Amino acid sequence: MQLKSMIFAGAGILLCSSSWAGNNIQDVQWLHGCWQAAGAEVGSEEHWLAPAGGSMLGMGRTVRKGKMVAWEFMRIQENADILTFTAMPSGKQEASFQLLSLDKQRVVFENHRPEFPQRVIYQLNTDGSLLGRIEGKVKDQEKGIDFLMQKIPCSR
């Protein structure tokens, strides 16, 4: 009987620790809101809906010279015991990235596919800005692209 109790207690600790480790959509709620790309043309934005139903939905758009040059639909979703980031950039085939690390204001997703990027990172900076970053290898060279964003009102 003691062994059975120890097994249940151990399972309970594992469940609590995986939730504590950040495998809950609420742990990335700081991404919620509307973000304007710093130094970019008006309309270059990323919007994230609040967590609901175990997911967050996002969309982004890049505008240059008054024309949309790129767009993306995104989602972060609880899948079993891990968060998954899925992106569909500018109508290309969607790609999914599994949670690699998460703390209070930084999340890293990774996919070991050969195409760039292999990692997607979001970090809420102490000044309230949001850094989006994609990184990985291109022709065996590490590459990273940063997207600095400022919070803006969602309705204008």
SULGI-V907147 format. One line per field, one symbol per residue. psi: psi as a letter, one per 30 degrees, with the letter a starting at -180 (. if undefined). burial: 1 if it has 16 or more other C-alpha atoms within 10 Angstrom, else 0. A space follows every 10 residues. Layout:
# SULGI-V907147
psi->???
burial->???
This chain:
# SULGI-V907147
psi->eeeeeeeeee eeeeeeeeee fghkfffgff fkakkkkkgl kkfjlkkkll kkgglkklkl kkkkhgkkfl lkklkkkkjc glkkkkkjkh glklkkkkke lkaegkkkkk kglfkklfkk kkkjlfgflk jkkklakjhg kkkkkkjkkk klkfk.
burial->0000000000 0000000000 0111111111 1111111100 0011111111 1000111111 1110000000 1111111100 0111111110 0000111111 0100111111 1000011111 1111000011 1111110000 0000000111 100000
